[in-house]
Structure formats: structure tokens, C-alpha cells
Amino acid sequence: MSNLDAVLVQLKQEHAALGKAIAALEGVSSYGTSPTRSLSAAARARIAAAQRARWAKAKGQKVVSIARKKRTTSSAAIAKIRAAQKKRWAKVRKQQKAV
């Protein structure tokens, strides 16, 4: 019986060592992976539209435009930009006169 107990103790030790080795390997394998990213619905729609356009072009069918809407700047924002730019140029001119 003592012989079986010794074998049992040895097997438990090996089992624990293998468990540690497996845990270490699992830790290493997940180390190099990057987190997954998700696309917005609009991005998926653009990708799908682009693919449909490629297929239509390949089949010789009419290609539907997938152009985005152009962004517009409000008149108030343009006025702020103009005022800031005038202020910058005035500062530059003032520094040039001082030199």
C-alpha cells in the first residue's frame, strides 16, 4: 500500500505541474492577440455599398455612386475662422514691423 501511496503522490505532483504549464501556455497565447474592434453601422453600410459597386462593375451593370455627403460649415463658424485668421495675420505683421 505504501508503494501505491507514493505513486499517487507523484502523480498528483505531476498533475499540478502540468496544470501550471497549461496555465502558462494559455497566458502566452492570449498575450499576442489584439482586442476586437467593431464597425459602426454606417461603416458597414459603406463597405457593403462599395462591394456592391465592385460586383456591378464586374458584371457590367450600372454602378451606383457611393460618395459621402459633403460636410458644410455654418456661416457663424466661417466668420469665427476669418476673425481668428485676421488676428493671426495682424500679429505677424506687427512682429515684422518691430524687427
C-alpha positions as CSV (number, residue, x, y, z in Angstrom):
1,M,0.0,0.0,0.0
2,S,2.8,2.4,0.7
3,N,4.1,1.9,-2.8
4,L,0.7,2.9,-4.2
5,D,0.5,5.9,-1.9
6,A,3.9,7.1,-3.2
7,V,2.8,6.6,-6.8
8,L,-0.4,8.5,-6.1
9,V,1.6,11.4,-4.5
10,Q,3.9,11.5,-7.5
11,L,1.0,11.6,-10.0
12,K,-0.6,14.4,-8.1
13,Q,2.6,16.4,-8.2
14,E,2.9,15.8,-12.0
15,H,-0.8,16.8,-12.4
16,A,-0.2,20.1,-10.6
17,A,3.0,20.8,-12.6
18,L,1.1,20.1,-15.9
19,G,-1.8,22.4,-14.7
20,K,0.7,25.2,-14.2
21,A,2.3,24.6,-17.6
22,I,-1.1,24.7,-19.3
23,A,-2.0,27.9,-17.5
24,A,1.3,29.4,-18.6
25,L,0.8,28.4,-22.2
26,E,-2.8,29.8,-22.2
27,G,-1.4,33.1,-20.8
28,V,1.2,33.2,-23.6
29,S,-1.2,32.5,-26.4
30,S,-3.6,35.3,-25.3
31,Y,-0.7,37.8,-25.0
32,G,-0.2,38.4,-28.7
33,T,-3.9,38.9,-29.6
34,S,-5.4,42.3,-30.0
35,P,-8.8,43.3,-28.8
36,T,-11.5,43.0,-31.4
37,R,-12.9,46.2,-32.9
38,S,-16.4,46.7,-34.1
39,L,-17.5,48.8,-37.0
40,S,-20.4,51.3,-36.9
41,A,-23.5,50.6,-38.9
42,A,-22.6,53.5,-41.3
43,A,-19.1,52.0,-41.9
44,R,-20.6,48.5,-42.6
45,A,-23.1,50.2,-45.0
46,R,-20.3,51.9,-46.8
47,I,-18.3,48.7,-47.1
48,A,-21.4,46.8,-48.4
49,A,-22.1,49.6,-50.9
50,A,-18.6,49.5,-52.2
51,Q,-18.7,45.8,-52.6
52,R,-22.0,46.0,-54.5
53,A,-20.4,48.6,-56.7
54,R,-17.4,46.4,-57.4
55,W,-19.8,43.5,-58.3
56,A,-21.9,45.7,-60.6
57,K,-18.8,46.9,-62.3
58,A,-17.5,43.4,-62.8
59,K,-20.9,42.3,-64.2
60,G,-21.1,45.3,-66.5
61,Q,-24.1,46.7,-64.8
62,K,-24.8,50.3,-63.8
63,V,-22.6,51.3,-60.9
64,V,-24.4,53.3,-58.2
65,S,-22.3,56.1,-56.6
66,I,-21.2,55.5,-53.0
67,A,-20.0,59.1,-52.5
68,R,-20.4,60.5,-49.0
69,K,-22.3,63.7,-48.3
70,K,-20.0,66.7,-48.2
71,R,-19.8,68.5,-44.8
72,T,-20.7,72.1,-44.7
73,T,-19.5,74.8,-42.3
74,S,-22.0,77.2,-40.9
75,S,-21.7,80.9,-41.7
76,A,-21.1,81.6,-38.0
77,A,-18.2,79.1,-37.9
78,I,-16.7,80.7,-41.1
79,A,-16.9,84.1,-39.5
80,K,-15.1,82.9,-36.4
81,I,-12.4,81.3,-38.6
82,R,-12.0,84.6,-40.6
83,A,-11.7,86.7,-37.4
84,A,-9.1,84.4,-35.9
85,Q,-7.1,84.4,-39.2
86,K,-7.2,88.2,-39.4
87,K,-6.0,88.3,-35.8
88,R,-3.1,85.9,-36.6
89,W,-2.0,87.9,-39.6
90,A,-2.2,91.2,-37.6
91,K,0.1,89.6,-35.1
92,V,2.6,88.5,-37.8
93,R,2.6,92.0,-39.4
94,K,3.1,93.6,-36.0
95,Q,6.1,91.4,-35.4
96,Q,7.5,92.1,-38.8
97,K,7.3,95.9,-38.3
98,A,9.0,95.6,-34.9
99,V,12.0,93.8,-36.5
